[in-house]
Amino acid sequence: MPDVKTVKIEKMVYGGYGLGRGENGVVLIPGVIPGELVEYEPCGLQGGVQKGELTRILEESPARRSPASLCEHAGECGGCDWLYMRYDEQVRCKKEVFLDCISRIGKIKFNDEIEIFTANEFGYRIRAQIKIDNENRHAGFYRKRSNDVVKINRCPLLADEINALLTKLNSNTALLQSIDTASIKVLSGEKIASYPFITGLTETQTVINVGNRKFLASGSSFFQSNQFLVEKLGSWARPFIGGDSCMDLYGGIGFFSLMFADIFHNGILVENDARQVSAAKQNFQLNKINHFKAVVDDVEKPYSVNKLMKKRPHCIIVDPPRPGLVKAARKWLIETSPPVILYVSCNPSTFARDALTLVNGGYRMSNLALFDLYPNTHHIESAAVFVKS
């Protein structure tokens, strides 16, 4: 007999799980909504916490909706883990998850209003990684909890141009046979760029317009995915930063450097990837930005970047990957002690850990915003301004 248990879901936690408290303590269950009474089967531990597999909903939340009415691949494709949840509830849960992280992990009580930016929950993605099934000759995305590829001609989250590319790939078996790769990175701008390049369908580079800035990017470049919120993300902090000099760490192809170039007298972008730095230099030239430069250096060993600026920068921008700042980078930030730090994050748990270090090092979190760059998924993007107390 299956070991079926019943639990009431209290809240969502980072990772997309609902949290309930059963007879043996906390349990984390995907596919649920706060307030629901559900049945589940225990299925192992994660970080010492019991995980459960949803088997039945006994009391359904009014915020639940039918994913199948929104996407024919719902439940099969592993991409949209929150599609079953009404969008207003997704946003409410993301705010709650974020506040829980900064309170529980970061020991921070943010009493001011958090700005929350949302847009259309569909058709927003301009960047994707299309998976190729080389044996069955079709394109799509991974099946839920699998590396099998689900054939998909249209994803409701993708921009029309990427959906059109998917359809073309799946309608041309000969073309798919010529593609000797397991995945294709695509980026949609004025044209569609991809890596690897597909003759007749894509370009190696594209131009993306954000406000009055132009970004030349390759198919493999990292660029913010949400076409509706990218300008807001790149302009939100303008009233809170600015001054003499800026250092942009994890600077990529120059997104934040370019968006803020006009409010600093000079700046330097630092990035580990030489290809990204080369693209950043091209973007500075394309936008006639002469007072910023881009260099290759190891952001994970930040003491090496001290030689790049003659004096302490007024503002340091950090936009690290999901693991957040390494310990050495956190220590370096405190010792460098810039008057202002802009921290952009895609992981509220590692952001909260890093924010605790900054607050303990004499900073105050003065402004905070959430950007729902990835609707219908549990992912959360945030930006925070820290001011030296």
C-alpha angles and dihedrals in degrees: 000000000000115000096241118181135181127228140165114234111233103181146331120265131197113289094048097277131135115227123222133166113231133177090282097044134263120006128188118212129179123218097037137111129219112270096029122126107217144174118229143172117229110244109180138290133297115195089341093307122115116250123205137200114224111239104166141000111227098177114024125210117238085230092067118106136178111269090194090065089059102039131017090214096053112136091019104060113061097217109092108049094168100041089111090065124082110250098242088054091050090056093046091050093048091054090048092048092049094048090047091054096049091045099043100034102022097037087222125141106197105198099178123085116278112225112228122196122196136165138170110339092214136052093023105118117099094167126059144151109230114206121219124211099208093186100050093029103232138118131226139095137304120285115245110285091354144087091229112117119236111212106241128177095174133025115188091219096056128090113254093252093059092046088052089053091051091052092049092049093050093047095053113064092174090056092049090050089057093054107090099187138090095226142018122211111215134187124186122212130124083333133006115266122193143180112246095032116238113214112237095007110057143022129228091238139022137188119238118197117213113175106306093338128095122208122198107205137170125225090260096048120114110241131161107272105214111086092191098052104030094096092048091050090051096048106034096092096048095103092051104045138041136102139114106335140007134197116200111199120195082018099167114184092344106273100147094031090057096041091054101031094107094058096055129065091218140352146181129214118210122196135161095218113080092202091056091048090051089052091048090054090051090050092051088054093044091055094040092244107158102162096065125070133190126219138180111240138139106268089187088063097046098171087076090065093062089088091059096072127043093212139020112288117242091224133021119197118202124186103168128179122262096288089061125215119345116237093257091054092051091050091047093051092054092047094045088050102194113190091240135027123190109200118191115189141183094189120058094195096056090038089056091050091050093044089056089056091050094048091047087049093059104275131128122209100232103171133022135183137177120211117196095215093155111044117187091029130082093242118123129199120197140175126200135181117216119196124197108249 
